[in-house]
Amino acid sequence: MYLRSSTARLKINHCKYRYNHDFPGINHSMTRSSFLRRRMLAALALAVSSLAGTSAAYAQLSIEVTGAGANRIPVTIADFGGDPGMSRAVTSVIRSDLERSGLFKLVEQAQPGLTEASSIDFNAARSRGADAIAAGSVANSPDGRPEARFRLFDTNKQAQLAGAAFVTGAPQLRAAGHRIADVIYEKLIGEPGIFSTRIAYVVKAGINRFELQIADADGQNAQAALISKEPIISPAWSPNGAQLAYVSFENKKPVIYVHSLATGKRTVAANFKGSNSAPAWSPDGRKLAVVLTKDGGSQLFTLNADGSGVARLTSSGSIDTEPQFSPDGQFIYFTSDRGGSPQIYRVPASGGAAQRVTFEGTYNVTPRLSPDGKAMAFITRGNGGFRLAVMDLASKQVQVLTDSFKDESPTFAPNGRMILIATEIGGRGVLSAVSIDGRIKQRLSVAAGDVREPAWAPYQR
């Protein structure tokens, strides 16, 4: 990715954001100013990748599963009964969700005409190899709204595992399918599902059109939360999923906004002299950790979500950037070149001495903590590329999860099983999801161009 516009180059000189993995020349002899310029160029390169087309259809993500788990659970999702059109829609979503997860093997149903009220022929289901079977129906409830009902059975124990009914509007039938898939996932896997969650990302549509998009976790139902003629970067979800913080260049400089998704109202959280970038929410949703240059260098600050209560967190002569709160709120992890090369550190959220976290390799950036705080995803440089890695914070063991060359912007799913990143394949920006053990892989792409800056939403509270 390269910047073609001198205007874009000027803009990025003011934005202390992200990392530099399109520019492999960082070494111990590099000056801080050179390091910073390269980091800034990489940041805007994320936002100015070209994308043809401007309609919402171009922002719709399609998903390709490129890897699956070693031991998938065989499950039958019977064709739902009731209204044919609504039933097909819900059944299709459930099957797609489970298959896309890489943890389930769909088994053809042996018994036709099943609903949640049917008697299950467990022997027939087992003869097809199914360990579990789900059956249901969709019909209008007494108030006229569609109601999706289902039951899930263990075919070996011949026992019901779950059952539920979801009343929804016709436009939200897909949401009912996602919720049923989440129940099935949790009962069979033992952890919450993520099919009903959302993701945010940025696409570049045309020459001067940037769209902050929000979609279902399967890439469908994409809607633009913000459309701008200037770059939008660093989207970050509030802990309750009701707000997004991000950086916008709409005023010809990087400014941090907090955006209410319910009302569309935006407030300025940081608009100081110089650069305002890389917002990260505290676990209680009251504060943001940000990177400001108002005092001269690229340093970490905290402030209230409304922009008040600004407090400096680091005071080094180095570049400190990419803050991320630990899930318990006790620490802020960040990237710094204070040791001579980009590495990951952490500092108490109340301030204090920084501790180095990464020691393997000469380039480790963009720390992102798992929801349980036990693992840290980050980007490491090795073997000629920038790849997603994960560290077990207790043992300090590191595993590289991808074999691509331009990974960036990792973000955990709210159950901690999957990590979403932006990467480049065939010269085009795509999103890629990989399981924390590296076995399950998915690729999410926009039909006509690039997509960047992913952020996975938390569970709705």
N, C-alpha and C positions, 0 to 999 in steps of 0.2 A: 504494500500500500504506500502510495506516495502522494504528497500534496502538490497539486497543480497550480493552486492559486496563491499569489503573493499576499492577498488579503487574508487567506486562511493561515498563512505562515505568521503574519503579524499578530493575529488573534491568539494563536497558540503560544506565543512567547509570553503571554500574560496569564496562562493557565497552568498552575502546578497540579497536574493530575495524572494519575496512573503511571504506567511503566513504559519501558523502552524496548520491548522485545522485537520490534521491527528493525532495531538498530544495534547490531551485535558488538559494537566497538567499545563498550564500557569495559574499563580495566582500572587497575590501581593507579595508573598514571594520569587518568582523565581528570581534568579540572572539574570543579563542581558546576561551573557555569555551562561547560560543554555537556556534562551529564544531564543537567536540567533541560537544556535546549532539546536534547534528544528525547527525553521523557515527554516533553511537551508536544513534540512532533508526533510521537506515537499516539498520544492521547487524541489529538484531533483526527489522526488518520482513522481511528475507530469510527468517527462520526461522519467523515466525508467520503466514505466508500460509495461508489455510484450504484444507483438502483433505478432501473427503467420503470416507468408507469407511475400513476398517482392515485389510482383507485384503491379502495379498501381491499379488493381482491388480491392486489399485489402484496399486501401486508399479511395475508393469511399464511400461516405456517403449515407445511406438510411434514409428516414424520416418517422416517424410514428406520426400521429396527435393524441394526447392523451386528448385534451380538445378543445372546440370551444366556440365562443361567444354566448351570450344568444339570441341575435336577429340578425340572419344571413339574408343577403339580397338575395332573390331568383332571380337568373339570369340564362338565357339560353345562352349557348355558342354553336351556331349551328355548325354542321360539315362543315368545310371550303370546298369550291369548288376548282376547278382547278386540278393541278397535284395530283393524289391520294396519292402517297407516301409523298410528301412534305406537303400536306394539313393535313394529319393525324398527322404528326410530330408536326406541329405548333398548331393544335387544342388540342392535348394531353398536351402540355406544358401549354397552357393558362388555361385549366380546372384544371390541377394539381396545378398550382400556386394559383388560386383563392380558391380552396377547402382547400389547405394546410394552407391558411391564417386564417381559422376558422371564417371568416367574411361573407362568401357567402355560399348559398345553391344552388347547381346546379339543374336546372330544365330541364327535357327532352324537346327537341324541338317539337313543334306541327306542324311545317310547313317544309316538306322536301325540299331539293335542294336549300337552301338559299345561296346567296352570298351577297357581299356588294352592288351589283346592284339590288337586288331583292326588290320587294314591300313587306313590312312586314304586315302580318295579325295580327294586334295588339289584336284583340278580341280573336283569337286562343291562342296567347301567354299568355294573361291574364287568359284565362280559365285554363291553366296549373299552374297558380300561379306565373308567372314570372313578376317581376317588371321592368326588363331590358332584352334586348336581343342583342347579338353581332353576326354578320355574316360577312364572308369574303371569300377570296380565295388566293391561292398561285399559281403563274405561272411565267415563265421566262420573264424578262423584255427585251427590245430591245437589250441590250448589253449581253444577255445570262445569267445574274444573276437572282436568284430567287427574286421575289417581293411579299411580303405579304401585302394584303390590307384588311381593315376591317372598319365596321361602328358599332357604339353602339347606341341603341335607348332606350328611356324611354317609356315603353308600356302604362303607364297611361296617360302621356301627348301626346303620339303618336308623339314624336319629337326626332330628332337626338341629341345625347349628344356629340359624338366625331366621328372622322374618321381620318385615317392615312394610309400611305403606307410606308413600310420599305423594302429597297433593301439590300440584303445580299448575302453572299456566301452560297453554299449548306452546308458546315460544320457548319455554324452559324445560321441555321434555328431555333435552340432552343433559340438563343438570340433574334430573331424576335418575337417568342412567348412570351418571358419574357417582351419585350418592350410593346407588345399589352396588356398583363396582367397588366402592370404598368399603362397604360392609363385608362383601365377599372377601376382599383382600385381607381385611383385618382378622376375620375369623379363620382364614386358612394360613396366613403368614404370621399372625401374632403381633402385628404393629399397624398403626393407622395408615390408611391409604392416602394417596395424594391426587387422586383423579379429579376431585372437586376444587383443587387449588388453582391459582392463576399465576401467570408469568407476565412480566413487563419486559420490553425490549425496544430498541430504537431502529427505525429504518430510514434510509435516505431515499426519498421519492423525487425523481427529477433533479434538476440542478440546484434549486434553492427551496427544497421542501423536506423538512425533518419531522418525523412522526414518532411520538412516544406512544407505543401500542400496548394494550393490555388484552390478553387472550386467556382462554382456558388452558390448562396444563397440556392438553392434546393439540394446542395450536389453533383451535377453532374459536369462533365468535370473537375475532379480533376487532377491537374498537380503539380509535385514537383518543387518548386523554389530552393530548396537546399536539398541535400542528404549528410549526414555526418555519420561518425563512432562514433561521440561524441554527447552529448545532445544539443538540440536547444530549447531555451525557450524564453518567453516574446515577441512574435511578436507584432509589433505596426505599423499600417498603417500611412503613411504621409497623411496630409489633402487633397492632390490632388489624392491620391490613386495610385501614380506612384512608391512609394518606401515602403519598409518594414524595420524597425529597429528591431533588435532582438539580443539575447545573444547566442553566440556559445561557446562551450567548445573545439573546434577543436584544439586549441593550449594548451590543458591541463589546461586551466584556463578560467574563464568567461570573454569574450571580447564582446563589443557592436559593431555591424556592421550595416551599412546602405546599403541596397540592391536595386538596380534599377531593376524593373521587366521587363522593355522593353529591356534592354541590358544585364542583368545578372551581370553587374559590381557591385563589392562590395568595400566599403571603410570602414576603421576602424574609428569609432567615439570615442571610449574610450578603451584604453589598458594600464591603469595605474597599478601600483603596487597594489596587492590585488585584490579585487572584483570590477567588472564593470557590473552593472545590471540595470534592470527595466527601459528601455528607454520609454519616453513618448514625443510625438511631441507637440510643441506649435501650436496654431491655424494657424499661418502664415507659418508654415513649415520650418522656419529658424533655430529653436533651438530644443534641446532635454533637458528634465529634466531627470536626471539619478541618480543612487545611487552608490557612490564610497566609498572605504575604504582606499584610498591612504594616508590619514592623520591619520589613526588609527581606527576611528569609522565608523559606517554605517550612512552616511550623504547625504543630497540632494545637487546636483550641477546642474547647467545649462551649456550648451556648444552649440556651433554652430554645425550644422549637419555634417560639415566636420571635427569636432573634435577640432577646435580652440576655443578661447574665453572662457576657463573654468572659472566658477565663483561659489564659494560656496554659497549655499542658506541657509542652517541651520548649527548651531554650538552648538548642544546640546550634553550632555553626554549620550544620549539615542540612541535607534535604530530608525532611520527615514528612511522609505522605501516606495515603491509603489507610486511614484508621478503621478499626473494626472492634466494637465492644465484644468482650466475652459474654456468653449467655447469662452468667451470674452477675454481670455488671461490675465486677471487681477490677478488670484489666481492660486496657485498650491495646490491641495489637496493631502494628504499623510497619511500613517499609522505610528504611533509612540507609543512607550511604555513609553513615558516621564511622564505619569500620573500614572504609576504603572501597567497598563494593556494595551493591544493593543486597540487603539482608533483612530479615524479619525480626522485630523486637517487640517487647511489650512493656507497658508502663502502668502503674496503678492509676485507676480512673480518677483518683483524687490528686494525682501528681506524685512525683518522686523519681527515683533512679530507674532508668531503662535497663531491661535485661534482654540479651540476645537470645533468640529462639532457634534460628537456623544456622547450621555450621557446615553442612555438606554443600560443596559447590561454591561458585563465586557469584551466583545470581539467583536470588530467591525473593519473590515479590508477591503482593496482593494477598495477604492473609485473610481467610474466611473461615470462621469457626463453625463446626457442626452444631445443630440445635442442642445437643446434650453436652457440648463443651469438651468432648473427649478427643476430637480429631480436628485437624486444621488443613484445609485445602489451600493450595498456593500454586504459583507458576514458577517453574524452575527451568534454567537453561542447561541443556546438555545434548550431546550428539548432534550439534548443528541446528537445534530447534528449541522452541519454548513450549513446554509441556505441562500438563496438569499433574500435580503430585498431591499426596495426602500424607500427613504426619500423625501418628499416634502420639498424643501429647504426653502420655504417661511413660511410654517406652522410648520415645523419640525416634522410632523407626519410620522410615520414609518409603513410600511406594509410588512409583511413577505410573499413572493410570492410562496415559494416551501415548500414541506414537506419531501424532501430528506435529506440525512445526511452528504454528502460530497461535497457540492457545492463549486465552486471556479472559478476564472477568469471571472467575468462578463464583457460583452461588449455590448453596445447599437447598435441596428440597426440605420441607418442614419436618419430614420424618427422618431425615439424615441419611437415607439410603442412596439417593442420587445426587449428582453434582452437575449443574448446567454451566456450560462455558460457551464463549464465542471462539470460533476458530476459522481457518481458511482452507477450503478444499477446491482445487482446480481454479485458483485465482479468485474465488468468490467467498464472501463471508457467510457463514452458516452458524447455527447454534448446534451444540452437541451435548447430549446427556450421557453420563457414564456412572455406573454404580460404584460405590465406595470400594468394592473389591476389584473393580476393573472388568468384570465379566459381561455385564449388560451394557449395551451401547445403543444410543439412538441418535439420529441426525434430523435436525429441524431446519428447514430452509424456506425461503420465499421464492416463488416461481421465477421472478424476473431479476433478482439482484441480491444485495447484501442485507444482512440483519446483524446487529451488534448490541452490546450493552445489556445482557440479560440480568434479570433480578427475579428470583422465585419468591412469591408471596407466602407469608405465614398462614397457618390455619386461621380461619375466621373465628373471632371470639364472640 
